[in-house]
Amino acid sequence: MADSVESGYERRFGTPAAIGLRFHAASDADRADIGWTNMTSNGLHMNDSFVTTKFVIDSIARERARLAAAIERLGAEASTLPVTDEGWTAKDVLAHLIHYAEQIAFGLGAKLAPPAYVVGVSERLSGDQWNARAVAHYREKPFHAVREQFEGIVALLIERTGLRTDEQMNATDAMPWAGDRPLWQIIGGDTFLHWPLHAEAIERAAGI
């Protein structure tokens, strides 16, 4: 954590808009067709016209709990057993999820410093390249530290989300890289609409 946003992300990379253009927008382009026509477990379509802040917070908490339960079933294999086609372990999945959750939290005003693997990157990387950097960064860290990092950033994300009104949650100018999408879609696309894909893979690996 930094003492201020300016001493962290903004001092090193500029405003949230600059950060969005540099890597978040790139990952959106790579994943343009993923999730936006999917439904949550509650049957919510990404193009539904109005979503409450409470729904967003409840959905994040629900999908975080599902991930946690699946990972718990893996036990010690959470750091060793491949659970995705690219060979990621559950720990690698958490590293990937941390990367995008941190961007969303920062975009919502959280006081975060950029991780080491982000510092100094000036070129526009693809989503796959950012994923590889995030996974490599956390791979040598103990599993409990990665899990604590994930839990901490999710708690911060929920806190920042809770500061937004229902109207703000449906506004299309709430985050610099949001484009014409409402804020809840930006948050959901990297949390409760995306996490179930990984939870399902981990559940399969755990035999759930």
N, C-alpha and C positions, 0 to 999 in steps of 0.2 A: 504494500500500500504506500502511496505517496502522500506527502503533506498537503498537496494540492494537485488538481488536474494539470495545472500549468507546469509543475515540476516533474510530471510524469509523461504521459502520452503527448500532450500538446507541446511541451518543450522540445521533445525529440522528433515529433512527427507533424506537428501542426494541429489544426482544429479537428474535431470529429469528422468534419466534411472531407478534409484531406485524407484522413485515415480511411474513411469509407471508400473514397476513390481509389486508394492505393491497394486495398486488399479485400474489403468486404464486398464491394460492388463486383469485383472480379469473381469472387466465389459465387455470388448470386448468378452471374452469367453462366458459370459452369453448371449451376444447379437449377437453371431457369425452369425446367420442366418437372422438378422434384417437389412434391408436397402441395403445390398450389391447387391441385384438383383433388387431393386426398381428403379424407375425413378423419377426425379424431375418433376416439372410442365413444364419444358422446354423439357422433353423427354430425358434427359441425363441419360445414364446407368452408374452404378458405374465402369464398366470395360472399359469405353471409354478411348482411349489411350492418349489423350492430352487435358488438360483443362487449360485455362489462369487464371492468378491471378485476372484479372478484372471480369471474370465470377464468381469466388468464392466470391469476395467481393459483386458483384451485387446480387448474390443469397442469401447471408447472409442478406443483407439489405432488399431484397424483402420479405423473410420469417419472418424477425423481424417485418416488417410493418404489415404483415398479422396477426401475433400473437397479436400485439398491437391493431389492429382494432377489433379483436374478443373479447379481454379482455375488451376493452372500452365499447362494447355493453352489457357486464355483469353489468357494474356499480358497485354498492356496493356489489353485489352478488359475485364479484370476490374472496372475502375472505371466503364466506360461502357456495356457491352452488357447490356440487360435480360435477365434469366434467369427471371423469375417473371411470373405473370399481372398482379401489381400493379406491375410495372415495376422491381422491385429488380434491382440489379446484384449480382455476386458479392460485392463489398465491402459492400453493404447486407445481404446474407445473413449475412455474418460479424458485422456489428453486431448483428443480431437474435440470433444464436447466442451472442455474448458476453454479452448481457443475461441470458439464462436460465442460462448456465453460471456466471456470477458469483453468481447467487442460490444455486445448488446448492453451489458452493464455500464460500460464506459459511455456509450451513446445515450444512456439514460441519466448520466451525470455522476456515476460512481467515480471516486478518486482512486484511480488505478495507475500504477506504473507499468510500462510495457515489459513483457518478459524478455529474457536475454536473446531468444531466437528471433525476436521482432526488431530489436535494436539494430540500427544500421542498414536495414533493408530499404533500398530506394527503388528497385525495379518492381514492376507489377507482376506478381506471382499468381499462378492459377490456384484454384481451390485445392487440387491434389498436391501442389507444391507446399502450400501452407500446412496441409494435413501432415505431410511427411516431416516438416520442420517441427511441428508441435509434438508429434509422436516421438521423434528422436530426442527432443528436449527432455521429455518426461521419462524416457525409457530407463535411464539409469537411476531414477529416484525410486525409493521404496514404495510399494503399493499403498501403504497407509497414508503416506504423504500426498500422493496423487489423489486419493479418495478424499482426504481432508480438503485439498485445494478445490476439488469439484464441489463438495458440500458448501464450502465457504463462498464460492462465487455464486452458487445457486441461491444461497441465503441473501447475498447482497443484491442479486438480480430481483428477487421477490420483494425485497425492501424498496428498491428503486421503482419497481413496477407499481407498488402500492401507493406511491406518491402521485400517480396519474389518475385523473378523473375518468369516468366512462367516456366523456366527450373527447378527452385527449387520447384515450386508447383507440378511438376510431378516426382520429385526425390523420391526414396524409402528409403533414409537414412536420411531424413530431421528431424525426431523426434525419440528419443530413443526407443519408444514403437511402432513405425510404422510397424516394420516387413518388409514385402515385398510390402506393400501398399504405393502408392504415397501420398505425403503430402495432396493433395486436398481431397483425400478420408478420411483421418484422420479428417481434418477440417469439411468436409461435413457430415460425419457420426454422428457428435455431434451437427451440426447446421442445415444447409439448407436441408439436407436429412432426418433429424429426427424431426425438429420442425413442419413440416406440419401435422404429426400424432397428435400432441397435439393441433395445431390450429384447425384442423377439429373437434376434440372432444369439444373444447371450442365453436366453431361456432354452433355445434348442441345444446349445452346447452343454447346458447344465442338465438336460434331460427333463425339463419342466413341461 
